[in-house]
C-alpha cells in the first residue's frame, strides 16, 4: 500500500536587503518589483498554495518554486538543473511530500545552490530544502516554521490521515505492515538526511513534547479542533523559528534572515500571508516544550463542555 507523508514543519520572510543583511542581485526574481516574484503574485491575490508551480527565469538563472512540493515539482527541478546553470532557487511553499522534498534537497546540496525564501518556507521546505541549500536568505515578510507532519494512507478503501508521531502505532495496531514498512523507510531516509547535514532535532523533540502535553490535557493532538485550546495551551499551527534557533539545530550558511521583532511586524506577517494572527507561535524551544503542561482549570473545562453542548445543539437545529 502506498502512503504519502506530508510535512508542514519549519517557515521564513521578503524584500531587497532591508533587515536581512543580504542584498539581492539586481536581476533577481525575488526583487519586489519583479512581475514573476512570489511577492508580486501574493500581492495579486495568490495566497493559497494548493497548486504546484515551477518556473525558470533564464535572465537571472533562478528557479522559482511556488506551492505544494510533490513529485512533479521535484522532476521539474531535476530537468531545470540539467538544462540550465541554475544559481539559486526562490521559494514560497507551505510544504508537501517528504520524499519529493528530500529529492529537491539533495539537488540543492549536490549542486551547492542558494535558497531565497520569498514568503513561506514551511514544513517540508523548512525541514529539508532550507538546511540543504548552500546559502540561505529569508527576505522581509517571510517565515520559516515547524509543526507536526501528517501521513496520508488508505483505510478500507477510503483516504485517511494520521499525525506523523502516531503513525507507527496506528499501523501496528491495524496490522497494516505495508504502510508501516513504507513509513519506516521514509523515517530511515529522513534520519540519514539529517545525519549527512549534521542537523539536530531538539526543536522537533520540543514540538513532540507539546503534542504529548496536548493529548494528556485534551485527549487529542489535532491542532485544528476549534475548542482544543485554553490559556497556556494554544493551538500552534506553525512554530516560527528565528536564526539562532535554526543555527542551534546545526543549520549552516544563513546569509540573511529577517524575523519579526515586534507585535506589529508579527501581525503584518500574518496579514500579508493571509493567515489568522494566532497562526504562528513565536517562542523558545523550552517554552514550546512547556506548552499545555499545566492541566486546564475547572473553568476552562467547563467552557469546553459548554462549547461542545452548543455545537451539538446547533447541528441538531440545522438538521431540522
C-alpha positions as CSV (number, residue, x, y, z in Angstrom):
1,X,0.0,0.0,0.0
2,X,1.3,3.4,-1.0
3,X,1.3,6.1,1.7
4,X,2.1,9.7,1.3
5,X,3.8,11.6,4.1
6,X,3.3,15.4,4.1
7,X,5.3,17.7,6.3
8,X,4.2,21.1,7.5
9,X,7.1,21.9,9.9
10,X,9.7,24.9,9.5
11,X,8.9,28.7,7.9
12,X,10.6,32.3,6.6
13,X,10.4,36.4,5.1
14,X,10.8,39.0,1.9
15,X,12.4,42.4,0.3
16,X,15.7,43.5,-1.2
17,X,18.2,44.0,1.6
18,X,16.4,45.7,4.5
19,X,16.8,43.7,7.7
20,X,18.3,40.6,6.2
21,X,21.9,41.9,5.8
22,X,22.0,40.5,2.3
23,X,21.5,42.4,-1.0
24,X,19.8,40.6,-3.8
25,X,21.3,40.8,-7.3
26,X,19.6,43.5,-9.3
27,X,18.2,40.9,-11.8
28,X,16.9,38.6,-9.2
29,X,13.3,37.4,-9.5
30,X,13.0,38.0,-5.7
31,X,13.2,41.7,-6.2
32,X,9.9,43.2,-5.0
33,X,9.1,44.8,-8.3
34,X,9.7,41.7,-10.5
35,X,6.4,40.5,-12.1
36,X,7.4,36.9,-11.6
37,X,8.3,37.1,-7.9
38,X,6.3,35.2,-5.3
39,X,5.8,38.6,-3.5
40,X,4.2,40.1,-6.6
41,X,1.9,37.1,-7.0
42,X,0.8,37.3,-3.4
43,X,0.0,41.0,-3.8
44,X,-2.2,40.0,-6.7
45,X,-4.2,37.6,-4.7
46,X,-2.3,34.3,-4.9
47,X,-2.1,33.5,-1.2
48,X,-3.3,29.9,-1.0
49,X,-0.6,27.5,-2.2
50,X,-2.7,24.4,-3.0
51,X,-1.2,24.3,-6.5
52,X,2.4,23.5,-7.6
53,X,4.2,26.0,-9.9
54,X,7.7,25.9,-11.2
55,X,9.4,28.5,-13.5
56,X,12.9,29.1,-14.8
57,X,14.0,32.7,-15.1
58,X,16.8,32.5,-17.7
59,X,17.9,36.1,-17.3
60,X,19.0,35.5,-13.7
61,X,19.3,31.7,-13.8
62,X,16.9,31.4,-10.9
63,X,14.4,28.6,-10.5
64,X,11.1,29.7,-8.9
65,X,9.1,27.2,-6.8
66,X,5.6,28.1,-5.6
67,X,3.1,25.9,-3.8
68,X,2.9,22.3,-2.9
69,X,6.0,20.2,-3.1
70,X,5.3,17.0,-5.0
71,X,6.9,14.6,-7.4
72,X,6.0,16.8,-10.4
73,X,7.9,19.8,-8.8
74,X,10.9,17.5,-8.0
75,X,11.0,16.3,-11.6
76,X,10.9,20.0,-12.8
77,X,13.8,20.8,-10.6
78,X,15.8,17.8,-11.9
79,X,15.1,18.8,-15.5
80,X,15.9,22.5,-15.0
81,X,19.2,21.9,-13.2
82,X,20.2,19.5,-16.0
83,X,19.4,22.1,-18.7
84,X,20.4,25.3,-17.1
85,X,23.3,26.5,-14.8
86,X,20.9,27.4,-12.0
87,X,22.4,29.6,-9.4
88,X,19.5,29.9,-6.9
89,X,16.1,28.6,-6.0
90,X,13.4,31.1,-4.9
91,X,10.6,29.5,-2.9
92,X,7.2,30.2,-1.4
93,X,5.8,27.0,-0.1
94,X,3.7,25.6,2.7
95,X,5.4,22.2,2.4
96,X,4.4,18.9,0.8
97,X,5.5,15.4,0.3
98,X,8.6,14.4,2.3
99,X,10.2,12.1,-0.4
100,X,9.8,14.8,-3.1
101,X,11.2,17.5,-0.7
102,X,14.3,15.3,0.1
103,X,14.8,14.7,-3.7
104,X,14.9,18.5,-4.2
105,X,17.1,19.0,-1.1
106,X,19.6,16.5,-2.5
107,X,19.9,18.5,-5.7
108,X,20.4,21.7,-3.7
109,X,23.1,20.1,-1.6
110,X,25.0,18.4,-4.5
111,X,24.9,21.4,-6.8
112,X,25.5,23.9,-3.9
113,X,22.5,26.0,-4.9
114,X,21.3,29.0,-2.9
115,X,17.8,29.2,-1.5
116,X,15.9,32.5,-1.2
117,X,12.7,32.4,0.8
118,X,10.1,34.9,-0.5
119,X,7.0,34.3,1.6
120,X,6.8,30.9,3.2
121,X,9.2,28.0,3.7
122,X,7.1,25.7,5.9
123,X,7.1,22.1,6.8
124,X,8.9,20.0,4.2
125,X,10.5,23.2,2.8
126,X,11.9,24.2,6.1
127,X,12.9,20.7,7.2
128,X,14.8,19.6,4.1
129,X,15.3,22.4,1.4
130,X,16.4,25.1,3.8
131,X,19.1,23.1,5.6
132,X,20.4,21.6,2.4
133,X,20.9,24.8,0.4
134,X,24.4,26.3,0.2
135,X,23.4,29.8,1.2
136,X,20.0,30.7,2.7
137,X,18.3,34.1,2.6
138,X,15.0,34.8,4.4
139,X,13.5,38.0,3.0
140,X,11.4,40.5,5.0
141,X,7.8,39.4,5.2
142,X,8.6,35.7,5.1
143,X,8.8,33.0,7.7
144,X,10.5,29.6,8.5
145,X,8.4,27.5,10.8
146,X,7.7,23.9,12.1
147,X,4.8,21.7,13.1
148,X,3.8,18.0,13.1
149,X,3.9,16.1,9.8
150,X,0.9,14.1,8.6
151,X,0.7,10.7,7.0
152,X,-1.9,10.1,4.3
153,X,-2.9,6.5,3.8
154,X,-5.8,4.3,2.6
155,X,-8.1,2.7,5.2
156,X,-10.7,0.3,3.9
157,X,-10.7,1.9,0.5
158,X,-11.0,5.5,1.9
159,X,-8.4,8.2,2.2
160,X,-7.3,8.7,5.8
161,X,-4.7,10.8,7.7
162,X,-2.8,10.4,10.9
163,X,-0.1,12.6,12.6
164,X,3.5,11.6,12.0
165,X,4.0,10.9,15.7
166,X,1.1,8.5,15.9
167,X,1.5,6.7,12.5
168,X,3.7,3.8,13.5
169,X,1.4,2.8,16.5
170,X,-1.7,3.1,14.3
171,X,-0.3,0.9,11.5
172,X,1.0,-1.7,14.1
173,X,-2.4,-1.8,15.8
174,X,-4.2,-2.2,12.4
175,X,-1.7,-4.9,11.3
176,X,-1.0,-2.8,8.2
177,X,2.5,-3.9,7.7
178,X,2.7,-2.5,4.1
179,X,2.0,1.0,5.3
180,X,4.3,0.5,8.3
181,X,7.2,-0.6,6.1
182,X,6.7,2.4,3.8
183,X,6.5,4.8,6.8
184,X,9.7,3.3,8.4
185,X,11.5,3.6,5.0
186,X,10.7,7.3,5.0
187,X,11.9,7.7,8.6
188,X,15.2,6.0,7.8
189,X,15.7,8.2,4.8
190,X,14.9,11.3,6.9
191,X,17.3,10.3,9.7
192,X,20.1,9.7,7.1
193,X,19.4,13.1,5.6
194,X,19.8,14.9,8.9
195,X,22.9,13.0,9.8
196,X,24.5,13.9,6.5
197,X,24.0,17.6,7.2
198,X,24.7,17.4,11.0
199,X,21.2,18.6,11.9
200,X,20.0,18.1,15.4
201,X,16.3,17.6,16.2
202,X,15.9,19.4,19.5
203,X,13.2,21.6,18.1
204,X,11.3,18.6,16.8
205,X,11.5,16.9,20.1
206,X,10.2,20.0,21.8
207,X,7.2,20.1,19.4
208,X,6.6,16.4,20.1
209,X,6.5,17.2,23.9
210,X,4.0,19.9,23.2
211,X,1.8,17.4,21.3
212,X,2.1,14.8,24.1
213,X,1.1,17.5,26.6
214,X,-1.9,18.4,24.4
215,X,-3.0,14.8,24.2
216,X,-2.7,14.3,28.0
217,X,-4.7,17.5,28.7
218,X,-7.2,17.5,25.9
219,X,-7.2,13.9,24.6
220,X,-6.1,15.0,21.1
221,X,-3.1,16.1,19.1
222,X,-5.3,17.7,16.5
223,X,-4.4,21.4,16.2
224,X,-7.4,22.3,14.0
225,X,-10.0,21.5,16.7
226,X,-11.7,24.8,17.4
227,X,-12.0,24.2,21.2
228,X,-8.7,22.3,21.6
229,X,-7.0,25.2,23.4
230,X,-7.0,27.1,26.7
231,X,-4.8,29.6,28.5
232,X,-1.3,28.2,28.4
233,X,-2.2,25.7,25.7
234,X,-2.6,27.4,22.3
235,X,-3.3,25.7,19.0
236,X,0.1,26.1,17.4
237,X,-0.3,25.8,13.6
238,X,3.3,26.8,12.8
239,X,6.2,27.4,15.2
240,X,8.2,30.2,13.6
241,X,11.9,29.7,14.2
242,X,14.4,32.5,14.4
243,X,18.0,32.5,13.1
244,X,19.5,31.5,16.5
245,X,17.1,28.5,16.8
246,X,17.9,27.3,13.3
247,X,21.7,27.6,13.8
248,X,21.4,25.8,17.2
249,X,20.0,22.9,15.2
250,X,23.1,22.9,13.0
251,X,21.8,24.8,10.0
252,X,24.7,26.5,8.3
253,X,25.1,29.1,5.6
254,X,22.4,31.6,6.6
255,X,23.4,34.8,4.7
256,X,20.4,37.0,5.6
257,X,17.5,36.3,7.9
258,X,14.5,38.6,8.6
259,X,12.4,37.8,11.6
260,X,9.6,39.9,13.1
261,X,10.8,41.9,16.1
262,X,7.6,43.5,17.3
263,X,3.9,42.7,17.7
264,X,3.2,44.9,14.8
265,X,5.5,43.0,12.4
266,X,4.1,39.7,13.5
267,X,0.6,41.0,12.7
268,X,1.7,42.3,9.4
269,X,3.4,39.0,8.6
270,X,0.2,37.1,9.2
271,X,-1.9,39.6,7.2
272,X,0.5,39.6,4.2
273,X,0.4,35.8,4.2
274,X,-3.4,35.7,4.6
275,X,-3.4,33.6,7.8
276,X,-5.0,34.4,11.2
277,X,-2.9,36.4,13.7
278,X,-2.6,33.4,16.0
279,X,-1.4,31.1,13.2
280,X,2.3,31.5,14.1
281,X,3.8,30.8,17.5
282,X,7.0,32.8,18.4
283,X,8.8,31.3,21.3
284,X,11.8,29.4,22.7
285,X,12.5,25.7,22.5
286,X,12.0,25.3,26.2
287,X,8.8,27.4,26.0
288,X,7.4,25.1,23.3
289,X,8.1,22.0,25.4
290,X,6.2,23.5,28.4
291,X,3.0,24.5,26.5
292,X,0.0,22.5,27.7
293,X,2.0,21.0,30.5
294,X,-0.4,22.5,33.1
295,X,-3.9,20.8,33.0
296,X,-6.9,23.1,32.1
297,X,-8.6,24.8,35.0
298,X,-12.1,23.9,36.1
299,X,-13.5,26.9,34.2
300,X,-11.6,26.0,31.1
301,X,-13.0,22.5,31.2
302,X,-16.5,23.9,31.8
303,X,-16.1,26.3,28.9
304,X,-15.0,23.4,26.6
305,X,-18.0,21.3,27.7
306,X,-20.4,24.2,27.1
307,X,-18.9,24.7,23.6
308,X,-19.5,21.0,22.8
309,X,-23.1,21.2,24.0
310,X,-23.8,24.4,22.0
311,X,-22.1,22.9,18.8
312,X,-24.3,19.7,19.2
313,X,-27.4,21.8,19.7
314,X,-26.5,23.9,16.6
315,X,-26.0,20.8,14.4
316,X,-29.3,19.3,15.5
317,X,-31.1,22.6,14.8
318,X,-29.6,22.8,11.3
319,X,-30.7,19.2,10.6
320,X,-34.4,20.1,11.1
